[in-house]
């Protein structure tokens, strides 16, 4: 087993994976496992679930490496997307347990506390119908279709309200002011 050079592009590693080279998977794991674990801990909070989902994500990347298209996304984005979808599925498969937004939005060790406070203020400043959709979509992982069923709104209304809420949040985050 010859290790890959550390400066080899991620896309080349994915290509090597598609030809069955396990060393390429090991190198991508070395490069991105910490990132995926951090994302998983932020979303799932349970170490056993995070470990299982990250392992599943790398296994899915291995199985589907031949489908990777560098014109559509970077290798890093592709891996994060696979893991994110796996984390969301894990959340959907869990029994319903109500959690407050603060429980889902715990900062990572490197997060700036000022940014976290501002983000919480911005979410809390949204109109209740916008805040509910943001919390359900981004902190609980519901899809647009699931939100439509949960709220009794048409899918188009869910999408437009989420877009409006995100636009308001973006504006308020860009121009910090008293909320």
C-alpha positions as CSV (number, residue, x, y, z in Angstrom):
1,X,0.0,0.0,0.0
2,X,1.6,3.2,-1.2
3,X,0.3,6.3,0.5
4,X,-0.8,9.2,-1.6
5,X,1.2,12.4,-1.5
6,X,-0.4,15.0,0.8
7,X,-0.6,17.6,-2.0
8,X,-2.6,15.4,-4.3
9,X,-5.9,17.1,-5.1
10,X,-9.0,15.6,-3.5
11,X,-10.6,15.1,-6.9
12,X,-7.7,12.8,-7.9
13,X,-8.3,10.8,-4.7
14,X,-11.9,10.4,-5.6
15,X,-10.9,9.2,-9.0
16,X,-8.5,6.7,-7.4
17,X,-11.3,5.5,-5.1
18,X,-13.5,4.9,-8.2
19,X,-10.9,2.5,-9.4
20,X,-10.9,0.6,-6.1
21,X,-7.8,2.1,-4.4
22,X,-8.5,1.9,-0.7
23,X,-5.5,4.1,0.1
24,X,-7.3,7.0,-1.5
25,X,-10.3,6.5,0.8
26,X,-7.9,6.4,3.8
27,X,-6.3,9.7,2.7
28,X,-9.7,11.4,2.2
29,X,-10.7,10.1,5.7
30,X,-7.5,11.6,7.1
31,X,-8.2,14.9,5.5
32,X,-11.9,15.3,6.3
33,X,-13.0,13.0,9.2
34,X,-12.5,15.7,11.8
35,X,-14.7,18.1,9.8
36,X,-17.4,15.6,9.3
37,X,-17.3,14.6,13.0
38,X,-17.6,18.2,14.0
39,X,-20.6,18.7,11.8
40,X,-22.2,15.5,13.1
41,X,-21.6,16.4,16.7
42,X,-23.3,19.8,16.1
43,X,-26.3,18.1,14.5
44,X,-26.7,14.9,16.4
45,X,-25.1,15.4,19.9
46,X,-24.6,11.7,20.4
47,X,-21.1,10.4,19.8
48,X,-22.2,6.8,18.9
49,X,-24.6,8.2,16.2
50,X,-22.0,10.6,14.9
51,X,-19.4,7.8,14.5
52,X,-21.9,5.5,12.8
53,X,-23.0,8.3,10.4
54,X,-19.5,9.4,9.5
55,X,-18.6,5.8,8.8
56,X,-21.7,5.5,6.6
57,X,-20.8,8.7,4.8
58,X,-17.3,7.5,3.9
59,X,-18.8,4.1,2.8
60,X,-21.3,5.9,0.6
61,X,-18.5,8.1,-0.9
62,X,-16.5,4.9,-1.6
63,X,-19.5,3.2,-3.2
64,X,-20.5,6.2,-5.3
65,X,-17.1,7.8,-6.1
66,X,-17.5,7.0,-9.7
67,X,-20.5,9.4,-9.8
68,X,-18.5,12.4,-8.5
69,X,-18.4,15.3,-11.0
70,X,-15.9,18.0,-10.2
71,X,-17.9,20.4,-12.5
72,X,-20.8,20.3,-10.0
73,X,-18.9,20.5,-6.7
74,X,-15.6,20.3,-5.0
75,X,-14.7,17.0,-3.4
76,X,-14.9,18.5,0.0
77,X,-18.4,19.9,-0.7
78,X,-19.4,16.5,-2.1
79,X,-18.2,14.7,1.0
80,X,-19.9,17.2,3.4
81,X,-23.1,16.9,1.4
82,X,-23.1,13.1,1.7
83,X,-22.4,13.3,5.5
84,X,-25.0,16.1,6.0
85,X,-27.7,14.0,4.3
86,X,-26.8,11.0,6.4
87,X,-27.0,13.2,9.6
88,X,-30.4,14.5,8.5
89,X,-31.6,10.9,7.9
90,X,-30.4,10.0,11.4
91,X,-32.4,12.9,12.9
92,X,-35.5,11.8,10.9
93,X,-35.2,8.3,12.1
94,X,-35.1,9.3,15.8
95,X,-38.2,9.4,17.9
96,X,-39.7,12.8,18.3
97,X,-38.1,14.7,21.2
98,X,-38.7,18.4,21.5
99,X,-35.6,20.4,21.9
100,X,-35.1,24.1,22.2
101,X,-33.2,26.0,19.6
102,X,-30.4,26.6,22.1
103,X,-29.9,22.8,22.5
104,X,-29.5,22.4,18.7
105,X,-27.3,25.5,18.2
106,X,-24.6,24.8,20.7
107,X,-21.4,26.5,19.5
108,X,-18.3,24.5,18.4
109,X,-15.1,25.1,20.3
110,X,-13.8,27.5,17.6
111,X,-17.0,29.5,17.3
112,X,-16.9,33.2,18.1
113,X,-19.4,33.8,21.0
114,X,-20.3,37.2,19.5
115,X,-21.4,35.5,16.3
116,X,-23.4,32.9,18.2
117,X,-25.2,35.6,20.2
118,X,-25.9,37.6,17.1
119,X,-27.2,34.6,15.2
120,X,-29.5,33.7,18.1
121,X,-30.8,37.3,18.3
122,X,-31.4,37.3,14.6
123,X,-33.4,34.1,14.7
124,X,-35.3,35.2,17.7
125,X,-36.1,38.6,16.0
126,X,-37.9,36.9,13.1
127,X,-41.7,36.9,13.0
128,X,-43.0,33.7,14.7
129,X,-44.1,32.0,11.5
130,X,-40.7,32.6,9.9
131,X,-38.8,31.6,13.1
132,X,-40.7,28.3,13.3
133,X,-39.9,27.3,9.7
134,X,-36.2,28.2,10.2
135,X,-36.0,26.2,13.4
136,X,-37.7,23.2,11.9
137,X,-35.8,23.3,8.6
138,X,-32.3,24.1,9.8
139,X,-32.2,22.8,13.3
140,X,-34.4,19.8,13.0
141,X,-33.7,18.9,9.4
142,X,-37.2,18.8,7.9
143,X,-37.5,19.0,4.1
144,X,-39.8,21.5,2.4
145,X,-42.4,18.7,1.8
146,X,-42.3,17.7,5.4
147,X,-42.7,21.3,6.6
148,X,-45.7,21.6,4.4
149,X,-47.3,18.6,6.0
150,X,-46.3,19.7,9.5
151,X,-47.6,23.3,9.1
152,X,-50.5,22.7,6.7
153,X,-49.1,25.2,4.3
154,X,-48.5,24.6,0.5
155,X,-44.9,23.7,-0.4
156,X,-44.6,27.0,-2.4
157,X,-45.6,29.0,0.7
158,X,-43.1,27.1,2.8
159,X,-40.3,27.8,0.3
160,X,-41.2,31.5,-0.1
161,X,-41.4,32.0,3.7
162,X,-38.1,30.3,4.3
163,X,-36.5,32.4,1.6
164,X,-37.9,35.6,3.1
165,X,-36.7,34.6,6.6
166,X,-33.2,33.8,5.3
167,X,-33.1,37.1,3.4
168,X,-34.1,39.0,6.6
169,X,-31.5,37.1,8.6
170,X,-28.8,37.8,6.0
171,X,-29.6,41.5,6.0
172,X,-29.6,41.7,9.8
173,X,-26.3,39.7,10.1
174,X,-24.7,42.0,7.5
175,X,-25.7,45.2,9.4
176,X,-25.4,44.3,13.1
177,X,-27.6,46.5,15.1
178,X,-29.7,46.4,18.2
179,X,-32.3,43.8,17.8
